[in-house]
Amino acid sequence: MKMNSNSSTAKQSLRRRIAGAFILMAFILCSFFSLASYVAVEMAEAKLIDHNLDKLTNQIIGQYVNQQAYELPPDVNFYVDEQIPETFRKLPDGTHEIEIGAKEFHVVVRNMHGHRFALSDDTTDFEDTEILIFAAVAAGFVASMLLSILLGLGSAKRLIAPVTALAEAVERNTAPSDLPSLDTPNEIGVLARAFARRTEQLQRFLADEKLFTGDVSHELRTPLTIVLGASELLTVRLAQSPEDLAVAERIRRVAAEASERVSALLLLSQSPETLGGTQVSLTHLIEREIERCRQLLGDKPVDIVFEDAGNVWLYARAELAGIAIGNLLRNACQYTEKGSVTIKLTAQQLSIEDNGPGVPENVRTRLFERFVRGQENPYVGSGLGLAIVKRVADHLGWQIAYARPDGGGSRFILSFPSSLAAASAENDKNLSST
């Protein structure tokens, strides 16, 4: 697949397009010149040989009929009636070009004054010259095409060099002020300056977003810590009051979940390369998220079915993995009124399937964009859950995909990189051996 992609990119490269246009123009011009040369030679043959031979024939026949002496040019023969060679006798009236052995003849046949006349001219030398001319034109055509290919490739490389340098600089994530051709007063300079402005805008936006996410998360941690501590204290003091204890426990659990989400938001504000991670048991993480989601189901007749292939471990950040899995599970539980939510876990992927209303056709292509909700969806939502899942998956190097099961509903699939799956298998092997 990678080779096909590289091949397709090479075919569509600007350098190849410019060189191709140059070569095509050269081919058209050379073809036109060759055709013009061929027509000119044929017209010269018709003018110099056929036309003059026709005039000479009329002159010689007139002299013969008037019994005047006539003189024939070299290589020209005049025949009357029975003198006409067998090869020429079957020719109709008119001018003909025939080949006898290695020789070429132009023959004019006339039926006049009760006689049949034939005048032949040996044009072998002219035909040989004509072949040499055509060979020279063909050689010139081939040489011109080879030269045009060399010039086309060289010119395209020189013309595209500024664009290539700019593309490489952008790919290297060069600072906007260091982009090449910024001071060039042509289209390349305009493009470079546009790239610089756009890059600066994006960098400012990303910096502001990271600062905002980090600041909000930081400011939320303190009140959440206070709420969590107070709820734990209430849990201890209300140990003798089961009803109040349940409320206090619920407050503690929600505060703990919110604290985890705030920590995950702080991680999302960092670059993926700086995150690091540890070996995380996805099996235990999913079981924890299932317990949390059971509170959302209430009295709805919905079963949560977890099918796992043993204890699956992956190298990741538990906070981020919990956000992705928790959002998908909450969506499945929220949109399923009855039936089941099925979770399937292997070392390669995690799928969460429900038999709810599914995703409307009109939003499937934009499913993971922010604030996108189905117009026919009666449920209230912010449209951020799946966008957050996509962002977390990108941070972790996972892949997220949507599929519609045959029986209706939705199926979301989180695929793990093969390197992480291999690390998981090795971890399981080590655990089993101990």
LINCORWO-V877133 format. One record per residue. RES is the residue in three letters. PSI is psi in whole degrees, 0 to 359 (999 if undefined). Layout:
res;psi
RES;PSI
RES;PSI
//
This chain:
res;psi
MET;321
LYS;321
MET;318
ASN;319
SER;317
ASN;320
SER;317
SER;320
THR;318
ALA;320
LYS;328
GLN;5
SER;148
LEU;323
ARG;315
ARG;325
ARG;315
ILE;313
ALA;319
GLY;318
ALA;319
PHE;313
ILE;320
LEU;318
MET;317
ALA;320
PHE;317
ILE;316
LEU;316
CYS;320
SER;317
PHE;316
PHE;317
SER;318
LEU;318
ALA;320
SER;318
TYR;315
VAL;320
ALA;318
VAL;318
GLU;320
MET;321
ALA;321
GLU;316
ALA;323
LYS;314
LEU;328
ILE;297
ASP;313
HIS;314
ASN;323
LEU;324
ASP;318
LYS;318
LEU;322
THR;312
ASN;322
GLN;313
ILE;318
ILE;319
GLY;318
GLN;324
TYR;314
VAL;322
ASN;8
GLN;40
GLN;154
ALA;143
TYR;153
GLU;127
LEU;141
PRO;166
PRO;146
ASP;10
VAL;132
ASN;144
PHE;129
TYR;145
VAL;127
ASP;247
GLU;344
GLN;341
ILE;127
PRO;154
GLU;326
THR;329
PHE;343
ARG;329
LYS;357
LEU;136
PRO;173
ASP;142
GLY;189
THR;133
HIS;151
GLU;113
ILE;163
GLU;126
ILE;106
GLY;236
ALA;7
LYS;151
GLU;135
PHE;143
HIS;124
VAL;133
VAL;126
VAL;134
ARG;145
ASN;102
MET;143
HIS;35
GLY;9
HIS;161
ARG;123
PHE;151
ALA;131
LEU;121
SER;145
ASP;124
ASP;106
THR;27
THR;317
ASP;320
PHE;320
GLU;322
ASP;319
THR;321
GLU;320
ILE;319
LEU;320
ILE;314
PHE;322
ALA;320
ALA;320
VAL;317
ALA;317
ALA;320
GLY;323
PHE;313
VAL;315
ALA;320
SER;321
MET;318
LEU;317
LEU;321
SER;326
ILE;314
LEU;313
LEU;322
GLY;313
LEU;317
GLY;316
SER;319
ALA;319
LYS;318
ARG;320
LEU;323
ILE;352
ALA;315
PRO;321
VAL;319
THR;316
ALA;320
LEU;317
ALA;318
GLU;322
ALA;319
VAL;319
GLU;326
ARG;0
ASN;41
THR;146
ALA;143
PRO;323
SER;345
ASP;7
LEU;142
PRO;159
SER;19
LEU;328
ASP;5
THR;126
PRO;52
ASN;191
GLU;326
ILE;319
GLY;319
VAL;316
LEU;317
ALA;317
ARG;325
ALA;318
PHE;317
ALA;314
ARG;315
ARG;318
THR;318
GLU;320
GLN;316
LEU;320
GLN;319
ARG;319
PHE;314
LEU;320
ALA;317
ASP;320
GLU;316
LYS;318
LEU;317
PHE;313
THR;314
GLY;318
ASP;314
VAL;316
SER;319
HIS;317
GLU;332
LEU;336
ARG;321
THR;306
PRO;326
LEU;322
THR;319
ILE;315
VAL;318
LEU;317
GLY;319
ALA;321
SER;323
GLU;322
LEU;319
LEU;321
THR;320
VAL;315
ARG;333
LEU;24
ALA;332
GLN;357
SER;93
PRO;319
GLU;313
ASP;329
LEU;322
ALA;321
VAL;315
ALA;321
GLU;322
ARG;318
ILE;317
ARG;317
ARG;315
VAL;320
ALA;321
ALA;318
GLU;316
ALA;322
SER;320
GLU;319
ARG;322
VAL;318
SER;322
ALA;322
LEU;322
LEU;321
LEU;322
LEU;335
SER;353
GLN;162
SER;143
PRO;328
GLU;337
THR;2
LEU;315
GLY;197
GLY;182
THR;173
GLN;120
VAL;134
SER;104
LEU;329
THR;309
HIS;324
LEU;318
ILE;318
GLU;321
ARG;317
GLU;328
ILE;316
GLU;322
ARG;322
CYS;340
ARG;333
GLN;330
LEU;333
LEU;326
GLY;236
ASP;9
LYS;138
PRO;69
VAL;129
ASP;140
ILE;116
VAL;123
PHE;113
GLU;111
ASP;155
ALA;59
GLY;189
ASN;106
VAL;127
TRP;141
LEU;153
TYR;112
ALA;180
ARG;123
ALA;323
GLU;316
LEU;317
ALA;322
GLY;322
ILE;312
ALA;310
ILE;318
GLY;318
ASN;318
LEU;319
LEU;317
ARG;319
ASN;314
ALA;317
CYS;323
GLN;320
TYR;1
THR;117
GLU;328
LYS;154
GLY;234
SER;157
VAL;118
THR;128
ILE;124
LYS;125
LEU;129
THR;178
ALA;344
GLN;332
GLN;165
LEU;128
SER;138
ILE;116
GLU;138
ASP;169
ASN;40
GLY;201
PRO;346
GLY;181
VAL;128
PRO;149
GLU;327
ASN;350
VAL;2
ARG;324
THR;342
ARG;28
LEU;326
PHE;16
GLU;157
ARG;141
PHE;23
VAL;124
ARG;152
GLY;134
GLN;331
GLU;4
ASN;119
PRO;350
TYR;149
VAL;134
GLY;162
SER;343
GLY;17
LEU;340
GLY;307
LEU;329
ALA;321
ILE;319
VAL;316
LYS;319
ARG;318
VAL;316
ALA;319
ASP;320
HIS;321
LEU;352
GLY;18
TRP;172
GLN;137
ILE;135
ALA;154
TYR;141
ALA;147
ARG;115
PRO;158
ASP;327
GLY;8
GLY;175
GLY;205
SER;151
ARG;120
PHE;135
ILE;122
LEU;117
SER;137
PHE;144
PRO;151
SER;328
SER;320
LEU;323
ALA;322
ALA;320
ALA;324
SER;316
ALA;319
GLU;322
ASN;317
ASP;321
LYS;318
ASN;320
LEU;319
SER;326
SER;333
THR;999
//
